[in-house]
Amino acid sequence: MQHITIENQTVDVGEIKQLYPAVIIKTGYKEETTQVSLEWFDTQSKGMVELVEYAIFLELVSQKKHAFYYPNREELFEAIAQISQQIYNLKARP
């Protein structure tokens, strides 16, 4: 089995169904929030939505879901870089 670690969560790579970053925004209804893609946030939001935080979402084939939250884009990108490096290292092994 090959594993990666996201924050303090160790995951078997073969169990990953989806792994993606997102932006959490307020919907405008009370304190309700939703996730949108980074691309949508950057190109479509045009300052019309309120940013809450950034996140990486992980869905496993077992249907378990995990979310890892970051206060800013820099910390999100640092986490993405760490995950990418781990995956690269797995592929580089003989």
JODA-V129431 format. One record per residue. RES is the residue in three letters. PHI is phi in whole degrees, -180 to 180 (NA if undefined). PSI is psi in whole degrees, 0 to 359 (* if undefined). BURIAL is # if it has 16 or more other C-alpha atoms within 10 Angstrom, else .. Layout:
RES;PHI;PSI;BURIAL, RES;PHI;PSI;BURIAL
This chain:
MET;NA;143;., GLN;-113;136;., HIS;-125;153;., ILE;-128;161;#, THR;-121;130;., ILE;-119;117;#, GLU;54;243;., ASN;-107;14;., GLN;-105;119;., THR;-95;132;., VAL;-131;136;#, ASP;-73;122;., VAL;-57;324;., GLY;-67;345;., GLU;-93;354;#, ILE;-79;122;#, LYS;-94;314;., GLN;-143;145;., LEU;-146;114;., TYR;-153;151;., PRO;-87;159;#, ALA;-157;169;#, VAL;-113;134;#, ILE;-97;125;#, ILE;-127;159;#, LYS;-78;141;#, THR;-83;341;., GLY;101;352;., TYR;-107;108;., LYS;50;231;., GLU;-104;17;., GLU;-66;141;., THR;-127;163;., THR;-149;165;., GLN;-103;144;#, VAL;-135;161;., SER;-71;156;., LEU;-60;320;#, GLU;-61;314;., TRP;-61;314;., PHE;-59;316;#, ASP;-72;326;., THR;-105;333;., GLN;-113;335;., SER;-70;329;., LYS;45;38;., GLY;73;11;., MET;-89;353;., VAL;-124;158;., GLU;-99;122;., LEU;-71;133;#, VAL;-103;305;#, GLU;-170;177;#, TYR;-108;159;#, ALA;-153;158;#, ILE;-117;127;#, PHE;-106;139;#, LEU;-129;122;#, GLU;-118;129;#, LEU;-98;161;#, VAL;-62;338;., SER;-78;3;., GLN;78;0;., LYS;-69;143;., LYS;-127;143;., HIS;-133;148;., ALA;-132;140;., PHE;-123;123;#, TYR;-106;146;#, TYR;-136;139;#, PRO;-75;341;., ASN;-150;167;., ARG;-65;324;., GLU;-61;314;., GLU;-68;325;., LEU;-61;311;#, PHE;-66;327;., GLU;-63;316;., ALA;-65;318;#, ILE;-61;318;#, ALA;-64;320;., GLN;-65;317;#, ILE;-64;315;#, SER;-60;318;., GLN;-64;320;., GLN;-63;317;#, ILE;-66;318;#, TYR;-60;316;., ASN;-62;324;., LEU;-65;318;., LYS;-72;334;., ALA;-79;344;., ARG;-70;142;., PRO;-71;*;.
